[in-house]
Amino acid sequence: AGRPGGLGALDRLAIYGPLGVREVWTWKGRFLTVHALHKNAYLRVGQSMMLPTLDLGLLQRFIGDPNPTMALRSFRTLLRKRAG
């Protein structure tokens, strides 16, 4: 499965693994998935190893917003409120 004329997520993982790409993020619809390279295979993980403090659940709320500029502003505002 995949997009017409494009590579599916599994095909990309097969390409990225031998290149040593340590982490691959994909999203479909409003669902974000993170795969981490472990030995010679990717495993689906619940938290980014590269950005361990990033709240993926929070980020996922903004993915796919029809207005990306407003989504980014809202995301930043929420992060600032949490930090302060």
Backbone as CSV, one residue per row, in Angstrom:
resi,resn,N_x,N_y,N_z,CA_x,CA_y,CA_z,C_x,C_y,C_z
1,ALA,0.845,-1.182,0.000,0.000,0.000,0.000,0.881,1.232,0.000
2,GLY,0.348,2.309,-0.448,1.094,3.562,-0.472,0.412,4.522,-1.404
3,ARG,1.002,5.658,-1.530,0.445,6.668,-2.419,0.783,6.327,-3.854
4,PRO,-0.137,6.619,-4.776,0.171,6.348,-6.180,1.442,7.065,-6.593
5,GLY,2.354,6.335,-7.199,3.588,6.938,-7.661,4.596,7.205,-6.565
6,GLY,4.265,6.845,-5.317,5.173,7.128,-4.209,5.531,5.869,-3.465
7,LEU,6.291,6.045,-2.434,6.699,4.920,-1.608,5.816,4.855,-0.375
8,GLY,5.435,3.650,0.024,4.708,3.463,1.265,5.671,3.532,2.434
9,ALA,5.125,3.637,3.668,5.959,3.752,4.864,6.903,2.567,4.998
10,LEU,6.439,1.367,4.716,7.296,0.197,4.866,8.445,0.226,3.872
11,ASP,8.196,0.668,2.640,9.267,0.783,1.648,10.314,1.790,2.102
12,ARG,9.860,2.911,2.655,10.788,3.932,3.121,11.648,3.404,4.265
13,LEU,11.042,2.652,5.162,11.807,2.094,6.268,12.890,1.158,5.752
14,ALA,12.584,0.392,4.723,13.566,-0.524,4.138,14.730,0.243,3.518
15,ILE,14.472,1.439,3.049,15.516,2.274,2.458,16.312,2.997,3.547
16,TYR,15.626,3.552,4.536,16.280,4.347,5.569,17.143,3.507,6.501
17,GLY,16.741,2.282,6.786,17.484,1.431,7.715,18.944,1.256,7.342
18,PRO,19.240,0.795,6.136,20.646,0.619,5.744,21.442,1.937,5.719
19,LEU,20.744,3.053,5.615,21.422,4.354,5.631,21.717,4.819,7.055
20,GLY,21.168,4.100,8.042,21.417,4.438,9.440,20.523,5.527,9.996
21,VAL,19.419,5.821,9.323,18.480,6.818,9.837,17.891,6.258,11.128
22,ARG,18.155,6.944,12.242,17.823,6.392,13.558,16.348,6.446,13.902
23,GLU,15.624,7.368,13.291,14.210,7.522,13.653,13.427,8.020,12.442
24,VAL,12.256,7.445,12.226,11.389,7.848,11.115,10.005,8.144,11.679
25,TRP,9.483,9.309,11.355,8.145,9.702,11.781,7.233,9.668,10.555
26,THR,6.052,9.135,10.734,5.056,9.148,9.667,3.724,9.577,10.268
27,TRP,2.879,10.123,9.424,1.520,10.356,9.867,0.571,10.058,8.742
28,LYS,-0.577,9.580,9.161,-1.648,9.278,8.221,-2.914,9.823,8.845
29,GLY,-3.562,10.710,8.125,-4.730,11.378,8.708,-4.266,12.243,9.862
30,ARG,-4.683,11.913,11.059,-4.278,12.659,12.254,-3.467,11.794,13.206
31,PHE,-2.886,10.707,12.691,-2.143,9.792,13.544,-0.658,9.838,13.249
32,LEU,0.118,10.134,14.262,1.561,10.213,14.182,2.156,8.906,14.699
33,THR,3.104,8.361,13.954,3.772,7.131,14.353,5.271,7.354,14.286
34,VAL,5.967,6.882,15.306,7.420,7.005,15.353,8.016,5.604,15.338
35,HIS,8.980,5.405,14.453,9.718,4.139,14.364,11.180,4.433,14.672
36,ALA,11.761,3.646,15.576,13.172,3.814,15.934,13.971,2.616,15.432
37,LEU,15.149,2.894,14.926,16.021,1.838,14.418,16.657,1.114,15.596
38,HIS,16.441,-0.188,15.656,17.020,-1.034,16.701,17.692,-2.206,16.020
39,LYS,19.010,-2.243,16.117,19.814,-3.218,15.388,19.571,-3.016,13.901
40,ASN,18.920,-3.929,13.200,18.701,-3.793,11.761,17.237,-3.628,11.393
41,ALA,16.395,-3.303,12.366,14.964,-3.197,12.083,14.363,-2.004,12.821
42,TYR,13.280,-1.504,12.277,12.563,-0.417,12.932,11.480,-0.989,13.829
43,LEU,11.396,-0.407,15.027,10.355,-0.764,15.964,9.488,0.458,16.209
44,ARG,8.193,0.238,16.272,7.285,1.337,16.588,7.463,1.676,18.060
45,VAL,7.650,2.955,18.342,7.868,3.404,19.718,6.849,4.478,20.079
46,GLY,6.613,4.641,21.353,5.635,5.619,21.819,6.212,6.991,22.073
47,GLN,7.546,7.108,22.056,8.195,8.378,22.323,9.443,8.486,21.459
48,SER,9.697,9.674,20.973,10.885,9.922,20.171,12.139,9.770,21.019
49,MET,13.128,9.056,20.476,14.426,8.957,21.131,15.244,10.222,20.854
50,MET,15.004,10.841,19.709,15.763,12.021,19.304,15.259,13.280,20.014
51,LEU,13.964,13.340,20.284,13.351,14.477,20.970,12.538,13.952,22.157
52,PRO,13.201,13.449,23.191,12.498,12.748,24.265,11.545,13.607,25.086
53,THR,11.733,14.912,25.088,10.845,15.758,25.888,9.641,16.276,25.085
54,LEU,9.608,15.978,23.790,8.493,16.426,22.959,7.257,15.588,23.259
55,ASP,6.177,16.249,23.558,4.906,15.578,23.842,4.236,15.243,22.511
56,LEU,4.381,13.998,22.084,3.838,13.594,20.783,2.320,13.645,20.752
57,GLY,1.678,13.348,21.863,0.225,13.431,21.926,-0.252,14.853,21.697
58,LEU,0.444,15.802,22.292,0.108,17.209,22.106,0.343,17.622,20.657
59,LEU,1.482,17.241,20.118,1.796,17.564,18.723,0.748,16.987,17.775
60,GLN,0.335,15.777,18.055,-0.640,15.098,17.192,-1.955,15.863,17.108
61,ARG,-2.305,16.590,18.165,-3.546,17.378,18.146,-3.541,18.438,17.048
62,PHE,-2.351,18.859,16.624,-2.248,19.947,15.660,-1.940,19.478,14.238
63,ILE,-1.564,18.228,14.078,-1.255,17.705,12.748,-2.527,17.624,11.916
64,GLY,-2.435,18.036,10.708,-3.582,17.952,9.808,-4.565,19.096,9.938
65,ASP,-4.237,20.081,10.756,-5.119,21.237,10.881,-5.225,21.912,9.521
66,PRO,-6.432,22.292,9.101,-6.585,22.912,7.778,-5.864,24.253,7.644
67,ASN,-5.516,24.870,8.776,-4.786,26.137,8.741,-3.452,25.930,9.471
68,PRO,-2.404,25.520,8.755,-1.125,25.216,9.407,-0.526,26.386,10.187
69,THR,-0.716,27.605,9.703,-0.168,28.770,10.400,-0.826,28.940,11.756
70,MET,-2.131,28.830,11.803,-2.847,28.949,13.079,-2.521,27.767,13.993
71,ALA,-2.361,26.585,13.421,-2.009,25.412,14.219,-0.651,25.625,14.890
72,LEU,0.324,26.141,14.138,1.651,26.395,14.689,1.588,27.442,15.798
73,ARG,0.842,28.499,15.583,0.708,29.535,16.610,0.064,28.977,17.870
74,SER,-0.974,28.187,17.701,-1.650,27.584,18.854,-0.722,26.626,19.598
75,PHE,0.034,25.856,18.857,0.984,24.917,19.455,2.036,25.671,20.259
76,ARG,2.605,26.718,19.683,3.607,27.524,20.388,3.030,28.155,21.654
77,THR,1.830,28.700,21.557,1.186,29.321,22.714,1.009,28.311,23.833
78,LEU,0.551,27.128,23.496,0.347,26.089,24.496,1.680,25.670,25.127
79,LEU,2.723,25.552,24.330,4.039,25.201,24.869,4.554,26.276,25.821
80,ARG,4.348,27.534,25.468,4.793,28.634,26.331,4.039,28.615,27.670
81,LYS,2.745,28.349,27.618,1.948,28.275,28.850,2.435,27.138,29.743
82,ARG,2.771,26.014,29.146,3.270,24.867,29.921,4.632,25.147,30.519
83,ALA,5.457,25.919,29.803,6.811,26.208,30.279,6.830,27.273,31.367
84,GLY,5.848,28.157,31.346,5.855,29.293,32.253,5.055,29.054,33.459
